[in-house]
């Protein structure tokens, strides 16, 4: 099984972190290591894929906190394992609660405050990015745990890249010119990871504390799930972050 790890997070033994890819599962093509029940894959295969993924990280599958993502800018605390409705970001300082982000083109963002031992996971699509969901998460962490943004360690995972992520004029006009490239068909290519990185820096995160797996999910065909590329036959990847007990 291919997992993505973080060099920055790996410096902290209390952090458990990993991201799945498309590879290493039992599902029939094109699903591979699909970790979502609701995308047309055999549920038994999904359960086995999840078991393999969480076992690879030595995570208890009953200790997961799932945000039921709705492409919003809503963020909240996760005090217990379970489902959290209508939210796209969770934060906790509790041990053995593992925060999940599910993606297939949107940007997964993970944050760690090593001073207060607090973590967060954020699902950032264009809507959440426009509404500055990552900055709202940092604000919530400051309110809850007194997090200083300059101490935050951040990981940005694979997402649809500016090379491939096409949007219409209505979406493009929400973002400044440095983050979009006009195309000959009247549409634009948008750089969602770059927008979020800039928002992290604007919030006070040090650039040297930001790690970015700069892979495009759309054109990395054999490695990542992509809804833009595969439509209804796209699986989903998961990133997970937690604090060891």
VENJO-V176057 format. One record per helix or strand. SS is the DSSP state (H for helix, E for strand). FROM is the first residue (numbers start at 1). TO is the last residue. Records with the same first field share a line. If there is no record, write none. Layout:
SS=FROM-TO + FROM-TO
//
This chain:
E=3-4 + 15-20 + 64-68 + 75-77 + 82-85 + 89-92 + 98-103 + 107-113 + 118-124 + 152-156 + 159-159 + 166-167 + 180-182 + 188-190 + 210-212 + 216-216 + 237-243
H=9-11 + 37-39 + 43-56 + 126-130 + 133-145 + 149-151 + 169-172 + 177-179 + 192-203 + 207-209 + 227-233
//
